[in-house]
């Protein structure tokens, strides 16, 4: 149920990374419908242009900037464009992210670095380049789209989980540091949403796990995020039952951690069983 008024976002300037698809695009779309001004950011210029065209059909208050958030110079250039054309954003939504379904031992160093950079360090970069302006103005809000992997480590996504655990810790500290300047922080622990996030070939090759049926409708995710920002909540779990799981693992480790470890090991064994089948299939 929505508890915020869409008018609360009217004329606010939002910068949304990962805004060309998935949750980022859906957030941009809803913000424009609520009367906000939106700058979407992504590293694929073609997809970004297509997304911007769709958003401009909703509102002309749309801008799009190509930026690789894993590259510091690219982030600085993006921020300079935003500040010159629109001023300091009221809301920065760090939504860009991706994962691969591969164990750490199988991933290359380049893949490990990219996953960590995009899912964590990129959010630090995109926040830092706008934070001084928010502090001078005395207002602003940082939204970090995390994952349930930020509180419950997932496998075989160890690097992704580590990046999201880092995002969670940083978000909690950042909230304490910037509250004195009138700036809010919200970290979103998202469950599984049917988006292009799972289009990577490593996800398509696996045997679908049981939890893959637990899909969160995209509109529910978007409304929950915007409601949490309006309420200035630090933590929001979507769906909320993930909060109970995270609490249970922390509150009753002797009881629940062994169960969790058995689930993790089964996932790992299933992963390698799938690998063996694929290798046999390629050899035949």
VEXNUZA-747349 format. One record per atom (N, C-alpha, C): residue in one letter; x, y, z. Coordinates in steps of 0.05 Angstrom, whole numbers, padded with zeros to 5 digits, always signed. Example, Ala and Ser with C-alpha at 12.3 -4.5 7.8 and 13.67 -1.06 7.14 Angstrom:
! residues 2
A+00264-00114+00156/A+00246-00090+00156/A+00264-00066+00156/S+00257-00045+00142/S+00273-00021+00143/S+00258+00001+00157/
//
This chain:
! residues 284
X+00017-00024+00000/X+00000+00000+00000/X+00018+00025+00000/X+00011+00044-00017/X+00026+00069-00019/X+00020+00087+00005/X+00040+00098+00018/X+00036+00116+00040/X+00047+00144+00033/X+00060+00147+00010/X+00070+00173+00002/X+00052+00186-00018/X+00055+00212-00020/X+00040+00227-00041/X+00058+00232-00065/X+00050+00224-00089/X+00068+00229-00112/X+00077+00258-00114/X+00061+00277-00105/X+00068+00305-00106/X+00093+00311-00090/X+00101+00293-00072/X+00125+00297-00057/X+00150+00297-00075/X+00147+00285-00098/X+00170+00284-00117/X+00168+00305-00139/X+00147+00321-00139/X+00144+00341-00160/X+00167+00360-00161/X+00178+00364-00185/X+00200+00382-00191/X+00227+00374-00177/X+00228+00351-00164/X+00253+00342-00154/X+00271+00332-00177/X+00297+00335-00174/X+00315+00325-00194/X+00328+00299-00184/X+00324+00278-00200/X+00335+00252-00192/X+00354+00242-00213/X+00377+00232-00204/X+00396+00219-00222/X+00395+00190-00216/X+00390+00174-00237/X+00386+00145-00234/X+00407+00130-00250/X+00426+00117-00237/X+00444+00100-00251/X+00431+00073-00258/X+00440+00061-00279/X+00426+00037-00288/X+00398+00043-00298/X+00394+00067-00308/X+00368+00077-00314/X+00357+00068-00341/X+00372+00053-00356/X+00362+00045-00383/X+00346+00020-00383/X+00344+00006-00360/X+00329-00019-00359/X+00322-00026-00330/X+00306-00047-00327/X+00300-00058-00301/X+00289-00039-00280/X+00298-00042-00256/X+00288-00026-00233/X+00294+00003-00238/X+00318+00009-00249/X+00325+00037-00253/X+00307+00051-00272/X+00300+00038-00295/X+00282+00050-00314/X+00254+00053-00302/X+00245+00033-00288/X+00218+00034-00276/X+00216+00057-00255/X+00238+00061-00240/X+00238+00083-00221/X+00238+00110-00236/X+00253+00112-00257/X+00254+00137-00273/X+00226+00143-00284/X+00213+00122-00294/X+00186+00125-00306/X+00166+00135-00285/X+00167+00123-00261/X+00148+00130-00240/X+00154+00159-00230/X+00179+00166-00227/X+00186+00192-00218/X+00177+00214-00238/X+00180+00209-00264/X+00170+00227-00284/X+00140+00230-00282/X+00126+00208-00278/X+00097+00209-00275/X+00088+00226-00251/X+00106+00226-00230/X+00100+00242-00206/X+00109+00271-00209/X+00120+00279-00232/X+00127+00306-00236/X+00156+00313-00231/X+00173+00293-00227/X+00201+00297-00222/X+00216+00302-00249/X+00240+00313-00246/X+00259+00315-00268/X+00279+00292-00265/X+00285+00278-00286/X+00301+00254-00284/X+00324+00254-00304/X+00348+00247-00294/X+00371+00241-00311/X+00378+00212-00308/X+00376+00197-00330/X+00383+00169-00329/X+00412+00166-00339/X+00426+00147-00326/X+00454+00143-00332/X+00459+00113-00337/X+00473+00106-00358/X+00480+00079-00364/X+00505+00079-00383/X+00517+00055-00385/X+00542+00054-00401/X+00537+00046-00430/X+00513+00037-00437/X+00507+00028-00464/X+00491+00051-00478/X+00505+00065-00496/X+00492+00088-00508/X+00467+00082-00524/X+00467+00060-00538/X+00443+00053-00554/X+00419+00047-00536/X+00423+00031-00516/X+00401+00025-00498/X+00392+00050-00483/X+00411+00067-00476/X+00404+00091-00461/X+00387+00110-00478/X+00394+00112-00504/X+00378+00129-00522/X+00350+00118-00525/X+00348+00092-00528/X+00321+00080-00531/X+00304+00084-00506/X+00317+00081-00483/X+00303+00086-00457/X+00294+00115-00455/X+00312+00133-00462/X+00306+00162-00459/X+00282+00169-00478/X+00281+00158-00501/X+00259+00163-00520/X+00233+00154-00507/X+00233+00131-00495/X+00208+00121-00482/X+00200+00139-00459/X+00220+00149-00444/X+00214+00165-00421/X+00204+00193-00429/X+00215+00204-00451/X+00207+00230-00460/X+00178+00230-00470/X+00167+00206-00477/X+00139+00204-00484/X+00122+00209-00459/X+00133+00206-00435/X+00119+00211-00410/X+00123+00240-00402/X+00148+00250-00404/X+00154+00277-00396/X+00179+00286-00410/X+00179+00311-00418/X+00202+00323-00430/X+00224+00329-00410/X+00218+00326-00384/X+00238+00332-00363/X+00257+00308-00360/X+00266+00297-00382/X+00283+00274-00382/X+00310+00280-00395/X+00331+00272-00383/X+00358+00274-00395/X+00371+00247-00393/X+00391+00242-00409/X+00406+00217-00409/X+00435+00222-00414/X+00452+00210-00398/X+00481+00214-00401/X+00495+00186-00400/X+00511+00182-00420/X+00527+00157-00421/X+00549+00159-00401/X+00552+00139-00384/X+00572+00139-00363/X+00578+00111-00354/X+00603+00104-00352/X+00611+00078-00340/X+00619+00084-00312/X+00602+00075-00293/X+00606+00082-00265/X+00631+00068-00253/X+00642+00049-00268/X+00667+00036-00259/X+00692+00052-00267/X+00688+00075-00280/X+00710+00092-00289/X+00707+00119-00276/X+00727+00127-00260/X+00725+00152-00244/X+00723+00176-00263/X+00738+00177-00284/X+00737+00200-00302/X+00710+00202-00315/X+00698+00180-00322/X+00671+00180-00334/X+00650+00190-00314/X+00653+00182-00289/X+00634+00192-00268/X+00637+00222-00264/X+00662+00231-00263/X+00666+00260-00260/X+00654+00276-00283/X+00657+00266-00308/X+00647+00279-00331/X+00616+00280-00330/X+00604+00257-00322/X+00575+00256-00319/X+00565+00276-00299/X+00578+00278-00276/X+00570+00297-00255/X+00572+00325-00265/X+00593+00331-00279/X+00597+00359-00289/X+00574+00366-00308/X+00565+00347-00325/X+00543+00352-00343/X+00517+00357-00328/X+00512+00340-00308/X+00488+00344-00292/X+00488+00370-00277/X+00510+00377-00264/X+00511+00402-00249/X+00508+00426-00267/X+00520+00426-00290/X+00519+00449-00308/X+00491+00452-00320/X+00478+00430-00328/X+00452+00431-00341/X+00429+00433-00322/X+00431+00421-00299/X+00408+00418-00281/X+00412+00427-00253/X+00437+00429-00244/X+00442+00435-00216/X+00446+00409-00200/X+00449+00412-00174/X+00453+00389-00157/X+00428+00373-00154/X+00429+00346-00157/X+00405+00330-00155/X+00394+00329-00126/X+00368+00326-00124/X+00356+00322-00098/X+00358+00293-00089/X+00358+00275-00109/X+00359+00246-00103/X+00379+00233-00122/X+00397+00217-00111/X+00415+00201-00127/X+00408+00172-00122/X+00400+00157-00143/X+00393+00130-00140/X+00414+00112-00153/X+00429+00098-00136/X+00450+00080-00145/X+00438+00053-00151/X+00430+00049-00176/X+00415+00025-00184/X+00431+00007-00203/X+00452+00018-00215/X+00468+00002-00234/X+00480-00023-00220/X+00478-00045-00233/X+00490-00069-00222/X+00486-00093-00240/X+00502-00113-00236/X+00499-00138-00251/X+00513-00160-00235/X+00506-00185-00242/X+00519-00208-00229/X+00523-00230-00250/X+00541-00248-00243/X+00544-00272-00259/X+00539-00296-00240/X+00530-00318-00251/X+00525-00342-00235/X+00549-00360-00239/X+00570-00354-00224/X+00595-00369-00227/X+00610-00369-00200/X+00622-00391-00193/X+00638-00392-00169/X+00662-00375-00171/X+00673-00368-00148/X+00696-00350-00147/X+00720-00363-00162/X+00723-00389-00158/X+00747-00402-00170/X+00745-00403-00200/X+00721-00401-00211/X+00718-00402-00240/X+00718-00374-00253/X+00713-00354-00238/X+00713-00327-00249/X+00741-00317-00255/X+00743-00300-00275/X+00769-00288-00282/X+00773-00264-00263/X+00798-00255-00261/X+00804-00231-00246/X+00788-00207-00257/X+00787-00205-00284/X+00773-00183-00296/X+00743-00183-00289/X+00731-00206-00288/X+00703-00208-00281/X+00699-00200-00251/X+00716-00210-00234/X+00715-00204-00206/X+00717-00174-00201/X+00736-00161-00214/X+00740-00133-00211/X+00716-00117-00221/X+00705-00125-00243/X+00682-00111-00255/X+00657-00113-00237/X+00652-00137-00227/X+00629-00141-00210/X+00631-00124-00185/X+00655-00124-00172/X+00659-00109-00148/X+00657-00079-00154/X+00668-00071-00176/X+00669-00042-00183/X+00641-00031-00189/X+00626-00045-00205/X+00600-00035-00213/X+00580-00036-00190/X+00581-00057-00175/X+00561-00061-00154/X+00567-00047-00128/X+00591-00038-00124/X+00597-00024-00099/X+00613+00002-00103/X+00637+00000-00114/X+00653+00025-00117/X+00640+00045-00135/X+00625+00036-00155/X+00611+00055-00172/X+00591+00072-00157/X+00577+00060-00137/X+00558+00075-00121/X+00573+00095-00104/X+00596+00088-00094/X+00612+00108-00079/X+00619+00131-00096/X+00628+00126-00121/X+00636+00147-00139/X+00612+00166-00144/X+00590+00154-00152/X+00567+00170-00160/X+00555+00186-00137/X+00558+00176-00113/X+00549+00192-00089/X+00569+00214-00083/X+00594+00208-00084/X+00615+00227-00076/X+00614+00252-00094/X+00610+00249-00120/X+00611+00272-00138/X+00588+00291-00134/X+00566+00283-00121/X+00544+00301-00116/X+00541+00309-00087/X+00556+00296-00069/X+00551+00300-00041/X+00558+00328-00031/X+00579+00340-00041/X+00586+00367-00033/X+00564+00387-00039/X+00552+00384-00063/X+00529+00401-00070/X+00505+00398-00051/X+00500+00373-00044/X+00478+00368-00026/X+00483+00380+00002/X+00508+00378+00011/X+00516+00389+00037/X+00513+00419+00036/X+00522+00432+00015/X+00520+00462+00014/X+00491+00470+00014/X+00473+00455+00001/X+00445+00461-00001/X+00430+00454+00025/X+00440+00434+00039/X+00428+00426+00064/X+00405+00406+00060/X+00405+00392+00038/X+00384+00372+00033/X+00393+00352+00012/X+00380+00330+00011/X+00386+00310-00010/X+00380+00282+00001/X+00380+00263-00018/X+00374+00235-00009/X+00390+00216-00028/X+00404+00197-00015/X+00419+00177-00029/X+00404+00150-00027/X+00398+00138-00050/X+00384+00112-00050/X+00403+00091-00062/X+00409+00071-00046/X+00427+00049-00055/X+00411+00024-00059/X+00408+00015-00084/X+00393-00009-00089/X+00412-00032-00084/X+00408-00046-00062/X+00425-00068-00054/X+00411-00094-00062/X+00413-00114-00046/X+00402-00140-00052/X+00400-00155-00026/X+00383-00176-00025/X+00382-00192-00002/X+00410-00205+00003/X+00426-00207-00019/X+00453-00217-00016/X+00470-00198+00001/X+00460-00174+00006/X+00475-00155+00023/X+00473-00162+00053/X+00454-00180+00060/X+00452-00188+00088/X+00453-00219+00090/X+00447-00233+00069/X+00449-00262+00069/X+00466-00270+00045/X+00491-00277+00049/X+00509-00283+00027/X+00498-00306+00009/X+00500-00301-00017/X+00490-00320-00037/X+00513-00334-00051/X+00508-00358-00061/X+00527-00372-00077/X+00513-00383-00102/X+00526-00386-00124/X+00555-00379-00129/X+00558-00351-00139/X+00552-00332-00122/X+00554-00303-00128/X+00571-00290-00106/X+00593-00301-00099/X+00609-00291-00076/X+00618-00263-00079/X+00628-00255-00102/X+00638-00228-00106/X+00614-00208-00105/X+00593-00215-00118/X+00569-00198-00117/X+00559-00195-00089/X+00557-00217-00073/X+00549-00215-00046/X+00567-00197-00029/X+00593-00200-00033/X+00613-00184-00019/X+00609-00154-00026/X+00604-00148-00051/X+00600-00120-00059/X+00575-00109-00046/X+00553-00124-00045/X+00529-00115-00033/X+00531-00113-00002/X+00546-00131+00010/X+00551-00129+00039/X+00566-00103+00044/X+00585-00096+00027/X+00599-00071+00030/X+00580-00047+00027/X+00562-00049+00008/X+00543-00027+00004/X+00526-00023+00029/X+00517-00045+00041/X+00501-00043+00065/X+00517-00029+00088/X+00541-00038+00093/X+00557-00026+00114/X+00562+00003+00109/X+00570+00010+00084/X+00575+00038+00077/X+00550+00055+00080/X+00527+00044+00072/X+00502+00059+00074/X+00495+00066+00103/X+00500+00047+00121/X+00494+00051+00149/X+00512+00073+00160/X+00537+00072+00153/X+00556+00093+00163/X+00550+00120+00150/X+00545+00120+00124/X+00539+00145+00110/X+00515+00159+00122/X+00494+00143+00129/X+00470+00155+00140/X+00476+00170+00166/X+00494+00159+00182/X+00502+00172+00207/X+00518+00198+00202/X+00535+00196+00181/X+00553+00219+00176/X+00539+00243+00164/X+00519+00238+00146/X+00507+00260+00131/X+00480+00270+00143/X+00470+00257+00164/X+00445+00266+00176/X+00447+00295+00185/X+00470+00302+00196/X+00473+00330+00206/X+00471+00351+00185/X+00473+00342+00159/X+00471+00361+00137/X+00443+00361+00124/X+00425+00346+00136/X+00398+00344+00125/X+00395+00325+00101/X+00414+00306+00099/X+00414+00287+00077/X+00406+00260+00088/X+00388+00246+00073/X+00378+00220+00081/X+00391+00198+00064/X+00390+00174+00074/X+00401+00150+00060/X+00381+00128+00063/X+00376+00114+00041/X+00359+00091+00041/X+00373+00068+00027/X+00375+00045+00039/X+00387+00021+00026/X+00364+00001+00023/X+00362-00009-00002/X+00340-00027-00009/X+00351-00055-00013/X+00340-00074+00002/X+00348-00102+00000/X+00327-00115-00018/X+00333-00117-00044/X+00314-00126-00064/X+00315-00156-00066/X+00291-00168-00068/X+00289-00196-00075/X+00291-00200-00105/X+00282-00222-00115/X+00285-00229-00143/X+00262-00214-00159/X+00270-00198-00178/X+00252-00183-00195/X+00257-00192-00224/X+00235-00196-00238/X+00238-00205-00266/X+00247-00182-00284/X+00274-00180-00287/X+00286-00159-00304/X+00308-00172-00320/X+00322-00156-00336/X+00344-00165-00352/X+00368-00173-00335/X+00367-00168-00309/X+00389-00175-00291/X+00397-00204-00295/X+00378-00221-00301/X+00383-00250-00303/X+00388-00259-00331/X+00393-00241-00349/X+00397-00248-00377/X+00425-00259-00383/X+00444-00255-00364/X+00471-00265-00369/X+00471-00295-00374/X+00487-00304-00392/X+00487-00332-00400/X+00491-00351-00377/X+00506-00343-00356/X+00511-00361-00334/X+00485-00366-00318/X+00467-00348-00318/X+00441-00353-00305/X+00423-00371-00323/X+00424-00367-00349/X+00407-00382-00367/X+00416-00412-00368/X+00441-00417-00362/X+00451-00444-00364/X+00446-00461-00339/X+00438-00449-00318/X+00435-00464-00293/X+00407-00478-00291/X+00405-00497-00273/X+00379-00509-00266/X+00366-00489-00248/X+00342-00479-00255/X+00329-00458-00239/X+00324-00468-00210/X+00334-00452-00190/X+00330-00460-00162/X+00302-00455-00154/X+00294-00468-00132/X+00266-00465-00122/X+00258-00436-00117/X+00277-00420-00107/X+00270-00392-00100/X+00266-00375-00124/X+00273-00385-00148/X+00268-00368-00172/X+00239-00364-00177/X+00222-00379-00164/X+00193-00375-00167/X+00183-00351-00150/X+00199-00342-00132/X+00191-00321-00113/X+00197-00294-00126/X+00182-00287-00146/X+00186-00262-00161/X+00171-00238-00148/X+00184-00215-00147/X+00172-00191-00137/X+00162-00175-00162/X+00137-00168-00164/X+00128-00152-00186/X+00143-00125-00186/X+00151-00116-00210/X+00167-00091-00212/X+00152-00067-00200/X+00126-00064-00205/X+00112-00041-00193/X+00113-00041-00163/X+00112-00065-00151/X+00113-00067-00122/X+00140-00057-00112/X+00161-00066-00126/X+00188-00057-00119/X+00191-00026-00120/X+00181-00015-00142/X+00183+00014-00146/X+00168+00030-00125/X+00143+00022-00120/X+00127+00036-00100/X+00139+00033-00072/X+00150+00010-00066/X+00163+00006-00040/X+00187+00024-00036/X+00203+00027-00057/X+00227+00044-00056/X+00219+00073-00052/X+00201+00083-00068/X+00193+00111-00066/X+00179+00117-00040/X+00164+00098-00029/X+00152+00101-00003/X+00173+00103+00019/X+00194+00086+00017/X+00215+00086+00037/X+00230+00112+00036/X+00235+00123+00012/X+00249+00149+00010/X+00233+00171+00022/X+00207+00171+00016/X+00189+00192+00027/X+00188+00191+00058/X+00190+00166+00068/X+00189+00163+00097/X+00217+00166+00110/X+00237+00169+00093/X+00265+00172+00103/X+00274+00147+00118/X+00266+00123+00109/X+00274+00098+00121/X+00302+00091+00112/X+00318+00081+00131/X+00345+00072+00124/X+00344+00045+00110/X+00330+00026+00122/X+00329-00002+00111/X+00301-00008+00101/X+00300-00020+00077/X+00274-00030+00067/X+00279-00056+00053/X+00264-00077+00061/X+00266-00103+00048/X+00241-00107+00030/X+00246-00116+00006/X+00225-00121-00013/X+00230-00148-00026/X+00213-00168-00020/X+00190-00168-00001/X+00199-00169+00028/X+00181-00162+00045/X+00188-00158+00073/X+00196-00184+00088/X+00188-00207+00077/X+00196-00232+00091/X+00226-00237+00092/X+00241-00224+00073/X+00270-00226+00074/X+00281-00214+00100/X+00267-00194+00111/X+00276-00182+00136/X+00275-00203+00159/X+00254-00220+00158/X+00252-00241+00179/X+00275-00261+00176/X+00281-00269+00151/X+00303-00287+00147/X+00330-00276+00157/X+00335-00251+00150/X+00360-00238+00158/X+00362-00237+00189/X+00339-00229+00201/X+00338-00228+00230/X+00342-00255+00243/X+00329-00275+00232/X+00332-00302+00243/X+00360-00313+00243/X+00374-00309+00220/X+00401-00318+00218/X+00420-00305+00238/X+00414-00279+00244/X+00431-00264+00263/X+00423-00270+00292/X+00397-00275+00297/X+00387-00279+00324/X+00391-00307+00334/X+00389-00326+00315/X+00391-00355+00323/X+00412-00369+00306/X+00437-00361+00308/X+00457-00372+00291/X+00462-00402+00295/X+00461-00411+00320/X+00466-00439+00326/X+00444-00457+00314/X+00420-00447+00312/X+00397-00462+00301/X+00396-00460+00271/X+00399-00436+00260/X+00393-00432+00232/X+00417-00432+00214/X+00441-00425+00224/X+00464-00424+00207/X+00471-00452+00195/X+00469-00474+00211/X+00474-00500+00198/X+00454-00506+00175/X+00429-00498+00178/X+00410-00502+00157/X+00417-00486+00132/X+00425-00461+00137/X+00433-00444+00115/X+00458-00455+00101/X+00477-00465+00116/X+00501-00476+00103/X+00495-00501+00087/X+00476-00517+00095/X+00467-00541+00079/X+00455-00532+00053/X+00439-00511+00054/X+00426-00500+00030/X+00447-00490+00011/X+00467-00476+00021/X+00489-00465+00005/X+00504-00488-00008/X+00511-00509+00007/X+00526-00531-00005/X+00510-00545-00026/X+00484-00547-00023/X+00468-00560-00043/X+00468-00543-00069/X+00467-00517-00066/X+00469-00500-00089/X+00496-00503-00104/X+00517-00505-00089/X+00543-00509-00101/X+00545-00535-00115/X+00535-00557-00103/X+00536-00583-00116/X+00519-00583-00141/X+00496-00570-00140/X+00479-00568-00164/X+00493-00552-00186/X+00507-00532-00178/X+00522-00516-00198/X+00542-00533-00212/X+00558-00549-00198/X+00578-00565-00210/X+00566-00589-00226/X+00543-00598-00217/X+00529-00619-00232/X+00520-00608-00259/X+00510-00584-00259/X+00502-00571-00284/X+00527-00568-00302/X+00549-00560-00290/X+00574-00556-00306/X+00582-00582-00319/X+00581-00604-00304/X+00589-00630-00315/X+00571-00638-00338/X+00545-00633-00336/X+00526-00639-00357/X+00532-00623-00382/X+00538-00598-00378/X+00544-00581-00401/X+00570-00590-00415/X+00590-00598-00399/X+00615-00607-00411/X+00611-00633-00426/X+00595-00651-00415/X+00590-00676-00430/X+00574-00671-00455/X+00555-00651-00454/X+00540-00644-00478/X+00557-00632-00499/X+00577-00616-00492/X+00594-00604-00512/X+00614-00624-00524/X+00619-00645-00509/X+00638-00665-00519/X+00625-00686-00538/X+00598-00687-00536/X+00584-00707-00552/X+00579-00698-00580/
//
